[in-house]
Amino acid sequence: MTPFPFSAVLFDCDGVLVDSEPITNRVLAEMLGELGWHITTEESMNTFTGKAVKDEAALIETKTGVRITDDWLKTFRARRNEALERDLVAIPHAPAAIREIHSRLKGRIACASGADRHKVELQLAKVGMLDYFQGRIFSGHEMPRSKPHPDVYLAAAEALGVDAKRCAIVEDTVTGAMAGVAAGATVFGYSTGESGHSGPGPLLSVGAVKVFSDMAELPALLSGYGLQAA
């Protein structure tokens, strides 16, 4: 078996490991409609995917004339979490890919998400992947800056004892890819052509080295990347 060319692999969560964006944005669109901003789930995905809702409070307030309070955000998260608990599924082939990469790297993988920690842990538990990331989950909500800044990825790499330059990062949005590139890592873009994922062109334009559309391809794609062994 050839040596694996990365010291660690860091994964975004939403849209990479779990198919959560349609669910989250359905709830968000409903709640924005209650404030007077009537948008579809797809329009919400195009506007908010890859971003923390709390960081978009100014936009929501501009569109609705309503101040976004901590209580409103708590209600959104509660309604979102209820829907995720009910409807969430894994991205196709992601669990098998994670098992293989986890084995190849002897556990040196992490989940670095822009979402709040409770959401990330809830989602990974729901789809049976939490054990692979237990103790190695990082939330942008707990960092000085969230994506597109590199803080959450730098924190994950440091916790694993790995230079970020020796990490591969798997992202599905321009915002997340920018964070990975800013961290100095090698970014692989996951894009299926569906709403909620950035397209191949935009991902490549911000520095992703490769874009793929099937998680089943990921272990071989990482293994074959042209780096010297760590």
CYANA upper distance limits for C-alpha pairs under 8 A (distance plus 0.5 A):
  2 THR  CA    223 SER  CA      8.47
  3 PRO  CA    223 SER  CA      8.36
  3 PRO  CA    229 ALA  CA      6.32
  4 PHE  CA    104 ARG  CA      7.68
  4 PHE  CA    105 LEU  CA      8.06
  4 PHE  CA    222 LEU  CA      8.27
  4 PHE  CA    223 SER  CA      5.94
  4 PHE  CA    229 ALA  CA      6.70
  4 PHE  CA    230 ALA  CA      8.10
  5 PRO  CA    222 LEU  CA      7.84
  5 PRO  CA    223 SER  CA      6.67
  5 PRO  CA    224 GLY  CA      8.19
  5 PRO  CA    225 TYR  CA      7.24
  5 PRO  CA    226 GLY  CA      7.86
  5 PRO  CA    227 LEU  CA      5.88
  5 PRO  CA    228 GLN  CA      6.41
  5 PRO  CA    229 ALA  CA      5.08
  5 PRO  CA    230 ALA  CA      6.66
  6 PHE  CA    166 ARG  CA      6.01
  6 PHE  CA    167 CYS  CA      6.08
  6 PHE  CA    168 ALA  CA      6.84
  6 PHE  CA    222 LEU  CA      8.34
  6 PHE  CA    227 LEU  CA      8.09
  6 PHE  CA    229 ALA  CA      7.39
  6 PHE  CA    230 ALA  CA      6.68
  7 SER  CA    105 LEU  CA      7.79
  7 SER  CA    108 ARG  CA      7.87
  7 SER  CA    162 VAL  CA      7.12
  7 SER  CA    166 ARG  CA      5.94
  7 SER  CA    167 CYS  CA      6.31
  7 SER  CA    230 ALA  CA      6.27
  8 ALA  CA    105 LEU  CA      7.23
  8 ALA  CA    108 ARG  CA      5.59
  8 ALA  CA    109 ILE  CA      6.04
  8 ALA  CA    157 ALA  CA      8.23
  8 ALA  CA    160 LEU  CA      8.28
  8 ALA  CA    162 VAL  CA      7.54
  8 ALA  CA    166 ARG  CA      7.45
  8 ALA  CA    167 CYS  CA      5.43
  8 ALA  CA    168 ALA  CA      7.01
  9 VAL  CA    101 ILE  CA      8.47
  9 VAL  CA    108 ARG  CA      7.37
  9 VAL  CA    109 ILE  CA      5.41
  9 VAL  CA    110 ALA  CA      7.22
  9 VAL  CA    167 CYS  CA      6.00
  9 VAL  CA    168 ALA  CA      5.26
  9 VAL  CA    169 ILE  CA      6.28
  9 VAL  CA    170 VAL  CA      8.18
 10 LEU  CA    109 ILE  CA      6.10
 10 LEU  CA    110 ALA  CA      5.36
 10 LEU  CA    111 CYS  CA      6.24
 10 LEU  CA    112 ALA  CA      7.02
 10 LEU  CA    153 TYR  CA      7.92
 10 LEU  CA    156 ALA  CA      8.00
 10 LEU  CA    157 ALA  CA      8.41
 10 LEU  CA    167 CYS  CA      7.46
 10 LEU  CA    168 ALA  CA      6.71
 10 LEU  CA    169 ILE  CA      5.26
 10 LEU  CA    170 VAL  CA      6.97
 11 PHE  CA     16 VAL  CA      7.75
 11 PHE  CA     17 LEU  CA      8.24
 11 PHE  CA    109 ILE  CA      8.15
 11 PHE  CA    110 ALA  CA      6.67
 11 PHE  CA    111 CYS  CA      5.23
 11 PHE  CA    112 ALA  CA      6.41
 11 PHE  CA    113 SER  CA      8.25
 11 PHE  CA    169 ILE  CA      6.27
 11 PHE  CA    170 VAL  CA      5.50
 11 PHE  CA    171 GLU  CA      7.25
 12 ASP  CA     16 VAL  CA      6.47
 12 ASP  CA     17 LEU  CA      7.75
 12 ASP  CA    111 CYS  CA      6.25
 12 ASP  CA    112 ALA  CA      5.79
 12 ASP  CA    113 SER  CA      5.60
 12 ASP  CA    114 GLY  CA      8.46
 12 ASP  CA    169 ILE  CA      8.22
 12 ASP  CA    170 VAL  CA      6.71
 12 ASP  CA    171 GLU  CA      6.05
 12 ASP  CA    172 ASP  CA      8.31
 12 ASP  CA    176 GLY  CA      8.08
 13 CYS  CA     17 LEU  CA      5.55
 13 CYS  CA     18 VAL  CA      6.82
 13 CYS  CA    111 CYS  CA      6.89
 13 CYS  CA    112 ALA  CA      7.55
 13 CYS  CA    113 SER  CA      6.15
 13 CYS  CA    120 VAL  CA      7.45
 14 ASP  CA     18 VAL  CA      5.94
 14 ASP  CA     19 ASP  CA      6.97
 14 ASP  CA     20 SER  CA      6.21
 14 ASP  CA     21 GLU  CA      6.99
 14 ASP  CA    113 SER  CA      8.06
 15 GLY  CA     19 ASP  CA      5.76
 15 GLY  CA     20 SER  CA      6.90
 15 GLY  CA     21 GLU  CA      6.96
 15 GLY  CA     91 ILE  CA      7.61
 15 GLY  CA    172 ASP  CA      6.81
 15 GLY  CA    196 GLY  CA      7.66
 15 GLY  CA    197 HIS  CA      7.37
 16 VAL  CA     91 ILE  CA      7.04
 16 VAL  CA     94 ALA  CA      8.20
 16 VAL  CA    170 VAL  CA      7.77
 16 VAL  CA    171 GLU  CA      6.98
 16 VAL  CA    172 ASP  CA      6.76
 16 VAL  CA    190 TYR  CA      7.42
 17 LEU  CA     90 ALA  CA      6.50
 17 LEU  CA     91 ILE  CA      5.88
 17 LEU  CA     94 ALA  CA      6.30
 17 LEU  CA     95 PRO  CA      8.21
 18 VAL  CA     88 LEU  CA      7.76
 18 VAL  CA     89 VAL  CA      6.59
 18 VAL  CA     90 ALA  CA      4.74
 18 VAL  CA     91 ILE  CA      5.33
 18 VAL  CA    123 GLN  CA      7.60
 18 VAL  CA    124 LEU  CA      8.15
 18 VAL  CA    127 VAL  CA      8.13
 19 ASP  CA     88 LEU  CA      7.09
 19 ASP  CA     89 VAL  CA      6.37
 19 ASP  CA     90 ALA  CA      6.20
 19 ASP  CA     91 ILE  CA      5.77
 20 SER  CA     24 THR  CA      6.58
 20 SER  CA     84 LEU  CA      7.61
 20 SER  CA     88 LEU  CA      6.69
 20 SER  CA     89 VAL  CA      8.08
 21 GLU  CA     25 ASN  CA      6.38
 21 GLU  CA     45 MET  CA      7.42
 21 GLU  CA     49 THR  CA      7.49
 21 GLU  CA    196 GLY  CA      6.69
 22 PRO  CA     26 ARG  CA      6.46
 22 PRO  CA     41 THR  CA      7.41
 22 PRO  CA     42 GLU  CA      8.25
 22 PRO  CA     45 MET  CA      7.68
 22 PRO  CA    196 GLY  CA      7.90
 23 ILE  CA     27 VAL  CA      7.02
 23 ILE  CA     80 ARG  CA      7.98
 23 ILE  CA     83 ALA  CA      7.22
 23 ILE  CA     84 LEU  CA      7.12
 23 ILE  CA     87 ASP  CA      7.99
 23 ILE  CA     88 LEU  CA      8.01
 24 THR  CA     28 LEU  CA      6.68
 24 THR  CA     80 ARG  CA      6.18
 24 THR  CA     83 ALA  CA      8.25
 24 THR  CA     84 LEU  CA      7.99
 25 ASN  CA     29 ALA  CA      6.30
 25 ASN  CA     41 THR  CA      5.97
 25 ASN  CA     42 GLU  CA      8.19
 25 ASN  CA     44 SER  CA      6.20
 25 ASN  CA     45 MET  CA      6.33
 25 ASN  CA     48 PHE  CA      8.40
 26 ARG  CA     30 GLU  CA      6.77
 26 ARG  CA     40 THR  CA      8.23
 26 ARG  CA     41 THR  CA      5.38
 26 ARG  CA     44 SER  CA      8.27
 27 VAL  CA     31 MET  CA      6.79
 27 VAL  CA     76 PHE  CA      8.06
 27 VAL  CA     79 ARG  CA      7.46
 27 VAL  CA     80 ARG  CA      6.46
 27 VAL  CA     83 ALA  CA      8.32
 28 LEU  CA     32 LEU  CA      6.54
 28 LEU  CA     41 THR  CA      8.38
 28 LEU  CA     44 SER  CA      7.79
 28 LEU  CA     76 PHE  CA      7.58
 28 LEU  CA     80 ARG  CA      8.28
 29 ALA  CA     33 GLY  CA      6.56
 29 ALA  CA     38 HIS  CA      7.69
 29 ALA  CA     39 ILE  CA      6.42
 29 ALA  CA     40 THR  CA      6.65
 29 ALA  CA     41 THR  CA      6.17
 29 ALA  CA     44 SER  CA      6.56
 30 GLU  CA     34 GLU  CA      6.95
 31 MET  CA     35 LEU  CA      7.11
 31 MET  CA     76 PHE  CA      7.90
 32 LEU  CA     36 GLY  CA      6.91
 32 LEU  CA     37 TRP  CA      5.72
 32 LEU  CA     38 HIS  CA      7.04
 32 LEU  CA     39 ILE  CA      8.08
 32 LEU  CA     60 ILE  CA      8.38
 32 LEU  CA     64 THR  CA      8.44
 33 GLY  CA     37 TRP  CA      5.29
 33 GLY  CA     38 HIS  CA      4.93
 33 GLY  CA     39 ILE  CA      7.34
 35 LEU  CA     64 THR  CA      6.48
 35 LEU  CA     66 VAL  CA      7.52
 36 GLY  CA     64 THR  CA      6.23
 37 TRP  CA     63 LYS  CA      6.78
 37 TRP  CA     64 THR  CA      6.22
 39 ILE  CA     43 GLU  CA      6.44
 39 ILE  CA     44 SER  CA      7.02
 40 THR  CA     44 SER  CA      6.70
 41 THR  CA     45 MET  CA      6.69
 42 GLU  CA     46 ASN  CA      6.70
 42 GLU  CA    195 SER  CA      7.19
 42 GLU  CA    196 GLY  CA      8.48
 43 GLU  CA     47 THR  CA      6.72
 44 SER  CA     48 PHE  CA      6.33
 44 SER  CA     49 THR  CA      8.19
 45 MET  CA     49 THR  CA      5.59
 45 MET  CA    195 SER  CA      7.27
 45 MET  CA    196 GLY  CA      5.96
 46 ASN  CA    195 SER  CA      7.58
 46 ASN  CA    196 GLY  CA      7.08
 48 PHE  CA     52 ALA  CA      7.96
 48 PHE  CA     53 VAL  CA      7.56
 48 PHE  CA     56 GLU  CA      8.42
 49 THR  CA    173 THR  CA      8.05
 49 THR  CA    196 GLY  CA      6.41
 49 THR  CA    197 HIS  CA      8.28
 50 GLY  CA    114 GLY  CA      7.90
 50 GLY  CA    173 THR  CA      6.39
 50 GLY  CA    174 VAL  CA      8.15
 50 GLY  CA    175 THR  CA      6.30
 50 GLY  CA    176 GLY  CA      7.05
 51 LYS  CA     55 ASP  CA      7.65
 51 LYS  CA     56 GLU  CA      8.07
 51 LYS  CA    114 GLY  CA      7.51
 51 LYS  CA    147 LYS  CA      7.93
 51 LYS  CA    175 THR  CA      7.86
 52 ALA  CA     56 GLU  CA      7.31
 52 ALA  CA    114 GLY  CA      6.85
 52 ALA  CA    115 ALA  CA      6.85
 53 VAL  CA     57 ALA  CA      7.20
 54 LYS  CA     73 LEU  CA      7.64
 56 GLU  CA     60 ILE  CA      6.94
 57 ALA  CA     61 GLU  CA      6.55
 57 ALA  CA     67 ARG  CA      8.29
 57 ALA  CA     68 ILE  CA      6.33
 58 ALA  CA     62 THR  CA      6.64
 59 LEU  CA     63 LYS  CA      6.80
 60 ILE  CA     64 THR  CA      6.50
 60 ILE  CA     65 GLY  CA      8.33
 60 ILE  CA     66 VAL  CA      8.16
 60 ILE  CA     68 ILE  CA      7.96
 61 GLU  CA     65 GLY  CA      5.47
 61 GLU  CA     66 VAL  CA      5.60
 61 GLU  CA     67 ARG  CA      5.96
 61 GLU  CA     68 ILE  CA      7.07
 62 THR  CA     66 VAL  CA      8.36
 68 ILE  CA     72 TRP  CA      6.68
 68 ILE  CA     73 LEU  CA      7.73
 69 THR  CA     73 LEU  CA      6.92
 70 ASP  CA     74 LYS  CA      6.61
 71 ASP  CA     75 THR  CA      6.72
 72 TRP  CA     76 PHE  CA      6.68
 73 LEU  CA     77 ARG  CA      6.67
 74 LYS  CA     78 ALA  CA      6.66
 75 THR  CA     79 ARG  CA      6.69
 76 PHE  CA     80 ARG  CA      6.42
 77 ARG  CA     81 ASN  CA      6.37
 78 ALA  CA     82 GLU  CA      6.74
 79 ARG  CA     83 ALA  CA      6.89
 80 ARG  CA     84 LEU  CA      6.68
 81 ASN  CA     85 GLU  CA      6.54
 81 ASN  CA    119 LYS  CA      7.36
 81 ASN  CA    122 LEU  CA      8.41
 82 GLU  CA     86 ARG  CA      6.89
 83 ALA  CA     87 ASP  CA      6.45
 83 ALA  CA     88 LEU  CA      8.16
 84 LEU  CA     88 LEU  CA      5.41
 84 LEU  CA    123 GLN  CA      7.70
 85 GLU  CA    122 LEU  CA      8.07
 85 GLU  CA    123 GLN  CA      8.12
 85 GLU  CA    126 LYS  CA      7.35
 88 LEU  CA    123 GLN  CA      7.84
 88 LEU  CA    126 LYS  CA      7.75
 88 LEU  CA    127 VAL  CA      8.07
 89 VAL  CA    126 LYS  CA      8.23
 89 VAL  CA    127 VAL  CA      6.61
 90 ALA  CA     94 ALA  CA      7.19
 90 ALA  CA     95 PRO  CA      7.84
 90 ALA  CA    127 VAL  CA      6.15
 91 ILE  CA    215 MET  CA      8.28
 92 PRO  CA    214 ASP  CA      8.16
 92 PRO  CA    215 MET  CA      7.28
 93 HIS  CA     97 ALA  CA      6.81
 93 HIS  CA    214 ASP  CA      7.95
 93 HIS  CA    215 MET  CA      5.83
 93 HIS  CA    216 ALA  CA      5.81
 94 ALA  CA     98 ILE  CA      6.56
 94 ALA  CA    215 MET  CA      5.96
 94 ALA  CA    216 ALA  CA      7.54
 95 PRO  CA     99 ARG  CA      6.74
 95 PRO  CA    128 GLY  CA      8.32
 95 PRO  CA    129 MET  CA      7.08
 96 ALA  CA    100 GLU  CA      6.84
 96 ALA  CA    216 ALA  CA      8.03
 97 ALA  CA    101 ILE  CA      6.71
 97 ALA  CA    215 MET  CA      7.02
 97 ALA  CA    216 ALA  CA      6.58
 97 ALA  CA    218 LEU  CA      7.10
 97 ALA  CA    219 PRO  CA      6.64
 98 ILE  CA    102 HIS  CA      6.32
 98 ILE  CA    132 TYR  CA      8.13
 99 ARG  CA    103 SER  CA      6.67
 99 ARG  CA    132 TYR  CA      8.00
100 GLU  CA    104 ARG  CA      6.69
100 GLU  CA    219 PRO  CA      7.43
101 ILE  CA    105 LEU  CA      6.61
101 ILE  CA    109 ILE  CA      8.36
101 ILE  CA    219 PRO  CA      6.69
102 HIS  CA    106 LYS  CA      6.33
102 HIS  CA    107 GLY  CA      5.27
102 HIS  CA    108 ARG  CA      7.15
102 HIS  CA    109 ILE  CA      6.81
102 HIS  CA    132 TYR  CA      7.53
103 SER  CA    107 GLY  CA      6.88
105 LEU  CA    109 ILE  CA      7.85
107 GLY  CA    132 TYR  CA      7.83
108 ARG  CA    160 LEU  CA      7.06
109 ILE  CA    132 TYR  CA      8.46
109 ILE  CA    133 PHE  CA      7.52
109 ILE  CA    136 ARG  CA      7.90
109 ILE  CA    160 LEU  CA      8.46
110 ALA  CA    133 PHE  CA      6.29
110 ALA  CA    136 ARG  CA      5.44
110 ALA  CA    137 ILE  CA      6.45
110 ALA  CA    138 PHE  CA      8.18
110 ALA  CA    156 ALA  CA      7.04
111 CYS  CA    133 PHE  CA      7.04
111 CYS  CA    136 ARG  CA      6.95
111 CYS  CA    137 ILE  CA      5.40
111 CYS  CA    138 PHE  CA      6.66
111 CYS  CA    156 ALA  CA      8.32
112 ALA  CA    137 ILE  CA      6.56
112 ALA  CA    138 PHE  CA      5.17
112 ALA  CA    139 SER  CA      6.53
112 ALA  CA    140 GLY  CA      8.00
112 ALA  CA    152 VAL  CA      6.46
112 ALA  CA    153 TYR  CA      6.56
112 ALA  CA    156 ALA  CA      7.15
113 SER  CA    120 VAL  CA      7.88
113 SER  CA    137 ILE  CA      8.42
113 SER  CA    138 PHE  CA      6.75
113 SER  CA    139 SER  CA      5.64
113 SER  CA    140 GLY  CA      6.50
113 SER  CA    152 VAL  CA      7.81
114 GLY  CA    139 SER  CA      6.17
114 GLY  CA    140 GLY  CA      4.84
114 GLY  CA    141 HIS  CA      7.13
114 GLY  CA    146 SER  CA      6.58
114 GLY  CA    147 LYS  CA      6.71
114 GLY  CA    152 VAL  CA      8.31
115 ALA  CA    119 LYS  CA      7.16
115 ALA  CA    120 VAL  CA      7.14
115 ALA  CA    139 SER  CA      6.45
115 ALA  CA    140 GLY  CA      6.77
115 ALA  CA    141 HIS  CA      7.11
116 ASP  CA    120 VAL  CA      7.04
116 ASP  CA    139 SER  CA      6.18
116 ASP  CA    140 GLY  CA      7.52
116 ASP  CA    141 HIS  CA      6.08
116 ASP  CA    142 GLU  CA      8.45
117 ARG  CA    121 GLU  CA      6.63
117 ARG  CA    137 ILE  CA      8.08
117 ARG  CA    138 PHE  CA      7.67
117 ARG  CA    139 SER  CA      5.95
117 ARG  CA    141 HIS  CA      8.15
118 HIS  CA    122 LEU  CA      6.42
119 LYS  CA    123 GLN  CA      6.56
120 VAL  CA    124 LEU  CA      6.69
120 VAL  CA    137 ILE  CA      8.34
121 GLU  CA    125 ALA  CA      6.52
121 GLU  CA    130 LEU  CA      7.24
121 GLU  CA    137 ILE  CA      8.40
122 LEU  CA    126 LYS  CA      6.59
123 GLN  CA    127 VAL  CA      6.97
124 LEU  CA    128 GLY  CA      6.58
124 LEU  CA    129 MET  CA      5.46
124 LEU  CA    130 LEU  CA      5.14
125 ALA  CA    129 MET  CA      6.50
125 ALA  CA    130 LEU  CA      5.34
125 ALA  CA    131 ASP  CA      8.43
129 MET  CA    133 PHE  CA      7.62
130 LEU  CA    134 GLN  CA      6.28
133 PHE  CA    137 ILE  CA      6.69
136 ARG  CA    156 ALA  CA      7.74
136 ARG  CA    159 ALA  CA      8.33
137 ILE  CA    156 ALA  CA      8.25
138 PHE  CA    142 GLU  CA      8.27
138 PHE  CA    152 VAL  CA      6.80
138 PHE  CA    155 ALA  CA      8.00
138 PHE  CA    156 ALA  CA      6.91
139 SER  CA    143 MET  CA      7.57
139 SER  CA    152 VAL  CA      7.03
140 GLY  CA    145 ARG  CA      7.35
140 GLY  CA    146 SER  CA      5.08
140 GLY  CA    147 LYS  CA      7.41
140 GLY  CA    151 ASP  CA      8.06
140 GLY  CA    152 VAL  CA      6.02
141 HIS  CA    145 ARG  CA      8.37
141 HIS  CA    146 SER  CA      7.13
143 MET  CA    151 ASP  CA      6.83
143 MET  CA    152 VAL  CA      6.86
144 PRO  CA    151 ASP  CA      7.70
145 ARG  CA    149 HIS  CA      6.61
145 ARG  CA    150 PRO  CA      8.46
145 ARG  CA    151 ASP  CA      6.75
146 SER  CA    150 PRO  CA      7.95
146 SER  CA    151 ASP  CA      7.17
146 SER  CA    152 VAL  CA      7.33
147 LYS  CA    151 ASP  CA      8.04
147 LYS  CA    152 VAL  CA      8.01
147 LYS  CA    175 THR  CA      6.66
147 LYS  CA    176 GLY  CA      6.41
147 LYS  CA    178 MET  CA      8.20
147 LYS  CA    179 ALA  CA      5.96
148 PRO  CA    175 THR  CA      5.35
148 PRO  CA    176 GLY  CA      6.25
148 PRO  CA    177 ALA  CA      8.09
148 PRO  CA    178 MET  CA      5.91
148 PRO  CA    179 ALA  CA      4.87
149 HIS  CA    178 MET  CA      7.88
149 HIS  CA    179 ALA  CA      5.41
149 HIS  CA    182 ALA  CA      7.38
150 PRO  CA    154 LEU  CA      6.58
150 PRO  CA    178 MET  CA      8.37
150 PRO  CA    179 ALA  CA      4.86
150 PRO  CA    180 GLY  CA      6.63
150 PRO  CA    181 VAL  CA      8.31
150 PRO  CA    182 ALA  CA      5.98
150 PRO  CA    183 ALA  CA      5.43
151 ASP  CA    155 ALA  CA      6.59
151 ASP  CA    179 ALA  CA      8.32
151 ASP  CA    183 ALA  CA      8.11
152 VAL  CA    156 ALA  CA      6.76
153 TYR  CA    157 ALA  CA      6.69
153 TYR  CA    164 ALA  CA      8.16
153 TYR  CA    179 ALA  CA      7.87
153 TYR  CA    180 GLY  CA      7.12
153 TYR  CA    183 ALA  CA      7.00
154 LEU  CA    158 GLU  CA      6.60
154 LEU  CA    164 ALA  CA      6.85
154 LEU  CA    183 ALA  CA      6.55
155 ALA  CA    159 ALA  CA      6.63
156 ALA  CA    160 LEU  CA      6.86
157 ALA  CA    161 GLY  CA      6.74
157 ALA  CA    162 VAL  CA      5.70
157 ALA  CA    163 ASP  CA      6.74
157 ALA  CA    164 ALA  CA      5.93
157 ALA  CA    167 CYS  CA      7.89
158 GLU  CA    162 VAL  CA      6.36
158 GLU  CA    163 ASP  CA      7.46
158 GLU  CA    164 ALA  CA      8.14
162 VAL  CA    166 ARG  CA      7.30
162 VAL  CA    167 CYS  CA      7.92
163 ASP  CA    167 CYS  CA      7.54
164 ALA  CA    183 ALA  CA      6.82
164 ALA  CA    184 GLY  CA      6.50
164 ALA  CA    185 ALA  CA      5.87
165 LYS  CA    183 ALA  CA      8.04
165 LYS  CA    184 GLY  CA      5.56
165 LYS  CA    185 ALA  CA      5.09
165 LYS  CA    186 THR  CA      7.63
166 ARG  CA    185 ALA  CA      7.07
166 ARG  CA    186 THR  CA      8.31
166 ARG  CA    230 ALA  CA      7.89
167 CYS  CA    185 ALA  CA      5.82
167 CYS  CA    186 THR  CA      6.88
168 ALA  CA    185 ALA  CA      6.37
168 ALA  CA    186 THR  CA      5.32
168 ALA  CA    187 VAL  CA      6.33
168 ALA  CA    188 PHE  CA      7.69
168 ALA  CA    222 LEU  CA      8.31
169 ILE  CA    180 GLY  CA      6.82
169 ILE  CA    185 ALA  CA      7.09
169 ILE  CA    186 THR  CA      6.57
169 ILE  CA    187 VAL  CA      5.22
169 ILE  CA    188 PHE  CA      6.56
170 VAL  CA    187 VAL  CA      6.45
170 VAL  CA    188 PHE  CA      5.46
170 VAL  CA    189 GLY  CA      6.45
170 VAL  CA    190 TYR  CA      7.40
171 GLU  CA    176 GLY  CA      6.31
171 GLU  CA    177 ALA  CA      6.19
171 GLU  CA    187 VAL  CA      7.57
171 GLU  CA    188 PHE  CA      6.89
171 GLU  CA    189 GLY  CA      5.64
171 GLU  CA    190 TYR  CA      6.50
172 ASP  CA    176 GLY  CA      7.54
172 ASP  CA    177 ALA  CA      7.76
172 ASP  CA    189 GLY  CA      5.88
172 ASP  CA    190 TYR  CA      5.23
172 ASP  CA    191 SER  CA      6.40
172 ASP  CA    197 HIS  CA      5.86
172 ASP  CA    198 SER  CA      6.56
172 ASP  CA    203 LEU  CA      8.31
173 THR  CA    177 ALA  CA      6.57
173 THR  CA    189 GLY  CA      8.14
173 THR  CA    196 GLY  CA      8.48
173 THR  CA    197 HIS  CA      6.18
173 THR  CA    198 SER  CA      5.29
173 THR  CA    203 LEU  CA      7.39
174 VAL  CA    178 MET  CA      6.50
174 VAL  CA    198 SER  CA      6.64
174 VAL  CA    202 PRO  CA      7.02
174 VAL  CA    203 LEU  CA      5.95
174 VAL  CA    206 VAL  CA      7.37
175 THR  CA    179 ALA  CA      7.04
176 GLY  CA    180 GLY  CA      6.87
177 ALA  CA    181 VAL  CA      6.65
177 ALA  CA    187 VAL  CA      6.91
177 ALA  CA    189 GLY  CA      7.79
177 ALA  CA    203 LEU  CA      7.23
177 ALA  CA    206 VAL  CA      7.38
177 ALA  CA    207 GLY  CA      7.70
177 ALA  CA    208 ALA  CA      7.04
178 MET  CA    182 ALA  CA      6.51
178 MET  CA    206 VAL  CA      6.57
178 MET  CA    207 GLY  CA      7.76
179 ALA  CA    183 ALA  CA      6.75
180 GLY  CA    184 GLY  CA      7.13
180 GLY  CA    185 ALA  CA      6.20
180 GLY  CA    186 THR  CA      7.75
180 GLY  CA    187 VAL  CA      6.60
181 VAL  CA    185 ALA  CA      6.12
181 VAL  CA    186 THR  CA      7.28
181 VAL  CA    187 VAL  CA      6.99
181 VAL  CA    206 VAL  CA      8.30
181 VAL  CA    207 GLY  CA      6.80
181 VAL  CA    208 ALA  CA      8.04
186 THR  CA    208 ALA  CA      7.68
186 THR  CA    209 VAL  CA      7.37
187 VAL  CA    207 GLY  CA      7.67
187 VAL  CA    208 ALA  CA      5.25
187 VAL  CA    209 VAL  CA      6.49
187 VAL  CA    210 LYS  CA      7.98
188 PHE  CA    208 ALA  CA      5.91
188 PHE  CA    209 VAL  CA      6.41
188 PHE  CA    210 LYS  CA      5.68
188 PHE  CA    211 VAL  CA      6.39
188 PHE  CA    212 PHE  CA      8.19
189 GLY  CA    200 PRO  CA      7.89
189 GLY  CA    203 LEU  CA      6.75
189 GLY  CA    204 LEU  CA      8.28
189 GLY  CA    208 ALA  CA      6.42
189 GLY  CA    209 VAL  CA      8.20
189 GLY  CA    210 LYS  CA      6.60
189 GLY  CA    211 VAL  CA      4.91
189 GLY  CA    212 PHE  CA      6.84
190 TYR  CA    197 HIS  CA      8.12
190 TYR  CA    211 VAL  CA      6.19
190 TYR  CA    212 PHE  CA      5.70
190 TYR  CA    213 SER  CA      6.15
190 TYR  CA    214 ASP  CA      8.13
190 TYR  CA    215 MET  CA      8.34
191 SER  CA    197 HIS  CA      6.09
191 SER  CA    198 SER  CA      6.84
191 SER  CA    199 GLY  CA      6.44
191 SER  CA    200 PRO  CA      6.80
191 SER  CA    211 VAL  CA      7.16
191 SER  CA    212 PHE  CA      6.67
191 SER  CA    213 SER  CA      5.63
192 THR  CA    197 HIS  CA      7.39
192 THR  CA    199 GLY  CA      8.32
192 THR  CA    212 PHE  CA      8.31
192 THR  CA    213 SER  CA      5.37
192 THR  CA    214 ASP  CA      8.02
193 GLY  CA    197 HIS  CA      7.37
193 GLY  CA    198 SER  CA      8.25
193 GLY  CA    199 GLY  CA      6.75
198 SER  CA    202 PRO  CA      7.04
198 SER  CA    203 LEU  CA      7.01
199 GLY  CA    203 LEU  CA      6.83
200 PRO  CA    204 LEU  CA      6.56
200 PRO  CA    211 VAL  CA      6.45
201 GLY  CA    205 SER  CA      6.52
202 PRO  CA    206 VAL  CA      7.05
203 LEU  CA    207 GLY  CA      7.24
203 LEU  CA    208 ALA  CA      6.13
203 LEU  CA    211 VAL  CA      7.96
204 LEU  CA    208 ALA  CA      5.17
204 LEU  CA    209 VAL  CA      7.01
204 LEU  CA    210 LYS  CA      7.60
204 LEU  CA    211 VAL  CA      7.82
212 PHE  CA    217 GLU  CA      7.98
212 PHE  CA    218 LEU  CA      8.36
214 ASP  CA    218 LEU  CA      7.91
217 GLU  CA    221 LEU  CA      6.54
218 LEU  CA    222 LEU  CA      6.56
219 PRO  CA    223 SER  CA      6.57
220 ALA  CA    224 GLY  CA      6.45
221 LEU  CA    225 TYR  CA      6.83
